Amino acid sequence: MTAHGNGRDSGNDRSSADGAGDFIDWDLAVTTAKRLTRPGPEVSRAEAKRLVDELRHAAARSEAHVRGYTGLQAESATAPVLVVDRGAWVQANADGFKELLRPLMSKVRSERGEPNGFTAAVGSKVTGVEAGGLLAFLSSKVLGQFDPFYTGLAEEGTGRHGGRLLLVAPNVLQVEQELNVDPHDFRLWVCLHEETHRVQFTAVPWLRRYVLDEMSRLVESTEVDPNKLAEMFKGGIERLAKLVKGDSDVSLIDLLQTPEQKAVVERLTAVMSLLEGHADVVMDGVGPTVIPTVAEIRTKFTRRREGAGALDQLLRRLLGLDAKMRQYREGAAFVRGAVEKVGMEGFNAVWAGPENLPTRAEITDPGAWVTRIHA
């Protein structure tokens, strides 16, 4: 399939001259990822156009359903919806990672000095290829994604909060074919989940900045001293071996965390569990009224999540994708538990400010959150 929207914005793209590109060659990462990325199902141009048009229409339909079910009121068109192919998803995420890692690049420079020209060139190529491999693997897994890094529409005082919604057309088509479900129902079901994320970030003005600030803290707290990094790696070898065998409840990223980073990760895990679980609750809550086959879709989709091959399961553990699956389950259980106790209006107190967000412990104990917020 061809790309419908390339996911780039000239205002978001910075040259490597400011330092963000010296350690990772992002152009090479994108080139590598696109070379490794499979194109997706073969379809005619007319079929591709119908798919893209239907996804756009489904996203537009979803907004009213999400608003009505959640009670969250978002300004329309404050975050654009783009239907893209896998290559455009790769470009968008490379741009986002580059922006996110900018503080880390500056920190490395300030503490370690400018790298040797030859060493920097070789190192950036190596890391560029590695990043490209990661992006290629992920590019076939994502059905849709709210991209909070995009700032093309963010303007002070305009009500535009930044961010954009990406719907990956070939992945939606591939999964609906694999599951053998009604394509029209499946496309709307996917859009309900992703549109919930767009409404979350556009109806709650502080949410995007909170997530970005926490992610910046995570990056900025990364240890750059080689000796300390070596100690962290040494201590993580046993955990890594357990992880590979499936005996450990950690990801590869967990092996590198400092105490400061762990605190940030706890907060990020809690908020991401909330957002993903909330979206799952909404898509299944709205579903029965507008999607006749929603029960079949949910059953087959859940079975697919759990039925990956051995290599895929290993990569998911290494990258922490298994943890993301738990975020869906735990977050959805939290939302349902809280709504059962205080109703949707009472649950919506979670969006009042960062202090009302559930902690990592409260995600698995919604009653504790209700007591803290509504006592």
HELIX and SHEET records of a PDB file:
HELIX    1   1 SER A   16  ASP A   18  5                                   3    
HELIX    2   2 TRP A   26  LEU A   36  1                                  11    
HELIX    3   3 ARG A   45  THR A   70  1                                  26    
HELIX    4   4 ARG A   86  LEU A  100  1                                  15    
HELIX    5   5 ARG A  102  ARG A  112  1                                  11    
HELIX    6   6 GLY A  117  SER A  139  1                                  23    
HELIX    7   7 ALA A  169  LEU A  179  1                                  11    
HELIX    8   8 PRO A  183  ALA A  203  1                                  21    
HELIX    9   9 LEU A  207  GLU A  220  1                                  14    
HELIX   10  10 PRO A  226  LYS A  245  1                                  20    
HELIX   11  11 LEU A  252  LEU A  256  5                                   5    
HELIX   12  12 PRO A  259  VAL A  290  1                                  32    
HELIX   13  13 VAL A  294  GLU A  306  1                                  13    
HELIX   14  14 ALA A  310  LEU A  319  1                                  10    
HELIX   15  15 LEU A  321  PHE A  347  1                                  27    
HELIX   16  16 ASN A  348  TRP A  351  5                                   4    
HELIX   17  17 PRO A  354  ASN A  356  5                                   3    
HELIX   18  18 ARG A  360  ILE A  363  1                                   4    
HELIX   19  19 PRO A  366  HIS A  374  1                                   9    
SHEET    1   A 3 VAL A  81  VAL A  84  0                                        
SHEET    2   A 3 ARG A 164  VAL A 168  1                                        
SHEET    3   A 3 GLY A 144  ASP A 147 -1                                        
END                                                                             
